[in-house]
Every structure is written in structure tokens, then in C-alpha cells.
């Protein structure tokens, strides 16, 4: 990856993080709250709008940076026009830009189901861009499953941490907290299984072997796998050590808040690695 691609990496990182958070957070009340008031887990209206605005700005910055790398110092406007009107990935870029605009409108209106649907469309479009698009329909479907399952888990960590923190501060019923944590854990286990299967399939399609730790691409990919593994360790710790302690002495909710925040930090590292890998050739 060239140094001048750093702004594109940043734009991709912000874009993925914001879209995945909006998707996971808007989906969370539909499966985790069990019919209870989702307010303790819901993101504030201003946070949703800010994230949607970040999606739009990051998508635009990503497109402009991509255009600049292709056009060089001259022919910038013509290259942008070619990308949006003539290239093989014009549909993906139009979906990103129009979807980001609609997503901003949905957050302003405050419709969680619409936010989830539009975020889902933006995430699914990733199956027809980058390395996945080279492998045909099977590669696209595999990538869509990978991205959506990862988004449900990673994005869901944000409302989960809000719920646990609120439960700790306001002394909500432990039964309520256990119910929400257990339902999220069930989704998380299913998501991790799908992430693992589709991730291995994607890697094998690209490399036809285990990643080479001596190559730049291999090192970044292995870093991503290690960060994912650490997230999984924390998730297992939450599910099988901290959650069973909720009815006992000590401050298990405080520990849960900390470990969930640590999962989010690791997830940010995973997304940074993803943002870098998308700009690199597997042969590097």
C-alpha cells in the first residue's frame, strides 16, 4: 500500500465503522430486548445522525481519493465521471452515495427499521466490490454473509455496552440484564461461526493457501485474525465466566462494561486491517 493511500484507508475505516454500528445498533432491539423498552440500549438521536453523516462524508472522501489515484494531477473530473457512469463498479458507488444520503434522512426521521434496512443494503453492496467481485456470484454471496454477520456482532456491541452500563447505573433487574446478554450471546455465537466459515472461504479463494507471514498482505491478514481471536476470547469470557456471576457477589456488570469496551477497541483494529487489505494485492 502506498503512503498516498492513507486518506482512503481512513475513509474506508470510518465508513465501515459507522455503517456497521448503525446496522448493529438498529437491529439490536429487535432480537435482544425481548419486548422490553429498548431505550436503555438505543443510541441517542444525535449519535445516529452523526454516524450517518460520517457515512456520507467517508463515502465521498473514499470516492474522491480513489478518483485521485486513478486520474493523477490531471483529468480528475473526467475520471470521476467515468467511475460513476462507465466503470464496472459504477453501481456499487451509486448505491454507496445514494444509500448514504437516504440513511442520513432515515436517521433524521428516527426510523430504526429503515436505518437497519438501508445499512443492510450498504453492507451487502460490498459483495460486488473489491476482491469479492472477481470471484463471481459465489464470492459475492460469501462476502455479503461475512460482512453482515460481522456487522451484527460488532455493531451490536455498542448498544450492548450502553444497556449494561445503564443497568449498572440504574440498578435494573439482573434478570433483564441476563436476558439481553444471553440473547446477544446467541446471535454472537451464530455470527462468529458464519464469520469464521466465510472468512476461511474468502482467504482460500484469494490465496489458495495459508497466509504468508513474510509478505505484507499476509502480515496484515494475520494481524486481523489475531485481533478477531482476542475478541472471541473476550466474548467467551463474558458468556461463560462473567454472565454466570451476575447473581452473585462482586461487580460483574462493571467487569462486563470493561470487557465489552475492549471488544469494541479490538473491533476497531479489525476494521482498520480490513480497510488496509482492501487496497492491497494478495500477492504483496
ABEGO torsion letter per residue (X at the ends): XBAAAAAAAAAAAAAAAAAAAAAAAAAAAAAAAGGBBAAAABBBAAAAAAAAAAAAAAAAAAAAAAAAAAAEABGAAAAAAAAAAABAAAAAAAAAAAAAAAAAAAAAAGBAAAAAAAAAAAAAAAAABEAAAAAEAAAAAAAAAAAAAAAAAAAAAAAAAAAAAAAAAAGBBAAAAAAAAAAAAAAAAAAAAAAAAAAAAAAAAAAGBBBBAABAAAAAAAAAAAAAAAAAAAAAAAAAAAAAAAABBEBAAAAAAAAAAAAAAAAAAAAAAAAAAAABBAAX
